[in-house]
Amino acid sequence: MKRPMTFRRVVGASLAAFAMCGSAFSQDQGMVALAALGDALRKAEAWQADYSQEYIAAGMIAGEEVAGVVTVAWPDRAQFRTGDPVTQMMGLEGREVRLVDLEVPSCDEHLLGDDEWERVPLAAVLDPAGAVAHFTVLGNGGNGFILIPREPGGVLRVEVTLDARSLPAEVRIFDPQGATNRLDFSSWTAGSAPPEGRWLPDPPSGLECVAD
């Protein structure tokens, strides 16, 4: 079975940036929305939501869809659990990323270096004022923001739409090759931690994680 392109793209390439034009007003609007997201995440020990994701390859109008549950916590923890029953898990704790596939089975992990971390949109959420060093931050029409990397990389732009509580409702990630990764979130609830209490999922029984 093919592993989902999902959280690996959100965290590794970018969570993880939009229209290449905008006035000073639109930039101010984007920074306000970015700061509001950071404030919202800090209001609870952790947040959990249902999510669905569709990865659309360049030139296509539809792609593979997956769904599951995500748990996030400020400042740098997240876990995506895909499928029902769960078939894949992706966890982030600090700068360590771990992907577990229960069907293969396999466990891969990666430590984000300074350069990688600085280019992850999640870093912009943690430090909105410092985001301008790595991203152009624009308004996204209504309640949201757009991140455009100042230097070329694996992400062309990221568009984030926030809900009434300033939590993510939709995230769209565009890569330079024309592919789009879309994540929709719903039913955000305050919580404390992932189901097992650990942000990095355990490897399948009898296996060790392989670091790259």
N, C-alpha and C positions, 0 to 999 in steps of 0.2 A: 504494500500500500504506500502511496506517495505521502510524504510528510507535508503538512500544511505549510504554506509560505508565510503564515500569519505573524505570530509574535516575533519570529526571527527577523522579519523585515522591520517590524515596529521598533524593536530594541536594537538589533544589530546594525541595520542600515540607517535608522533614524536616531514615540510612545510615545521616539522615537523617537522644503519644506514648503507661495501661491501667486496669483496674477502678478506679473512682474512690474506693475505700475501702481502708484498710490501717492497721495499727497501726505504732507506732514500730519494732517488731521487723521487720515486713515491709519498711519503708523501709531499715533497716540491711542486710537480706538483699539488697535490690536494689542498694545501693551496693557491697557486696562483690562481687557478680556483675559489675557494671559495671567495677569496678577490675580484676577478673580478666581481662576481655576486653582491656582496654588492655595489661595485662602480657603476655598471650598474643601480641598483635600485635607487640610489641617484641622478641620472641624470635627473629625472622628479619628479614632485609632486606625481604622481601616474602612474601606468601602467595597461592597460587592455588587455586581450587576450581571444580568444576562447579556450575552453578546452574540452577534452573528457576523460572519466575515465572508467576503467574496473577493477572490483574487482574479482580476481580469487581465489576461495577457495582451500585449500590444496587438492592435488590429482586430480584437474580439469585442463583442458587445455583452458577453456574459461569461462567467467562469465558475470555477469550483467553489461551492459554499460549504462552510462549516459553522458550527454553533457550539456554545458552551457557557461557562461561567468564569468571570474574571474577578479577582480580588486585588485591590491596590492599597498602598499605604504610603503616605508622605514620610520620608523624602525619597526613598529609592527602592521600594519593594513592590513586586507585582507577581501574580501567578495566573496564567490562563489554563483552564481545564477544558479540553475539547471533546465533544461527543457525549452521548448518554446511552450506555455507560461510557465513562471516560476512556479515551484511547490515546490521547497525547496530552502532555503537560509541559508548559514552559514557565520557568520561574526566574525572577530577577531579585537578587539581594545584594545591595551595594553595587559593585561592578561585576559580580559573577552571574552569568547566565547559564541555565541548565535546561536542556530539552530532553524529555523522556518520551519514548514511543513504546507503548505497552504491547503493540501488535507485532512489531518487528522481531523481538524487542531490542531496544538500544537506549543508551544514555550518553549524550554529548554535552560538554560544558566548555565555556569560553570566558576568559577574563578580559573585560573591556579595558584597553589601554587609554592613556590620557587623551590622545587624539580622537579615538573612537567615542569616548564618553562625551567629549565636548561637542560632538556633532550629533548626539542623540537628542531629539526633541524633548525627551524627559528631562534632560539637564536644563533646558530652557524653562521648564515648569518650576524646577527647584530654585532657579536663580533668574527671575525675569529681567532684572536690571542688567545682568551679565549676558543675557541671550543675544543682545545686539552685537556682541563681538563675533558671533558665529552665524546668526540668522538675521535676515531682514524680517521684521515683524509687522504685518499689515492687518487691518480690520477685514472681517469676512462678511460684510453686509450687515447681518443682524448681530446675534450674540455669539461671537467666535473670533478666531484669529487665523492668520496664515503665516507659516514659517517658510522662508526661502533661504537655503544655505548660501553663505557668502562665497564659499569655495565649492567647486564641482565635487560630486561624490556619488554615492549610491542612491540619493534621494533628490528629486527635482524640486518638489514642494510638498508641504503637508497642510491640509485644510482641516480645521477643527471647528465643529459646531457645538456649542454648549447648551444645556437645558436651562430651565428657570432657576435652578440652584447653582448654576455655573459648573456643573459636572458634565463630562463628555456625553454628547448624544450621538455624534457621528465623527469619525476620523477618516479622511481619505489621503492616501499616500501615493504620490505619483513618482515613478522613476524615470530616468533619462531615456530609457528605451521605449517608453510609451505605455508601460503596464500600470494598472491602478489596483491598489489594495484598499478595500473599503470595510470599515468596521462600524457596526451600529450597536449602541448600548441602550439598555432600558432597565427600569426597576432598580435604580441605585438604592442600596440600604446600608446604613452604618453597621459596622461589625468590628471584629477584633483581629482575625487572622484566617489563613486558609484552613480547610477542613482538618488537615492533619497537624495544624499548628506550625508547620515549617514552610518557608517561602520557596526553598529549593526542593523540588520533589525527589523522593528516594528513587534510586535506580531499580529496575525490575529485579526480582529475586534471582540471586546467583550471578549478577552482572556488576561490573564496575564502570563508572563513567569514564569516557575517553575525552581528554582535554585536547583542544586544537590550538 
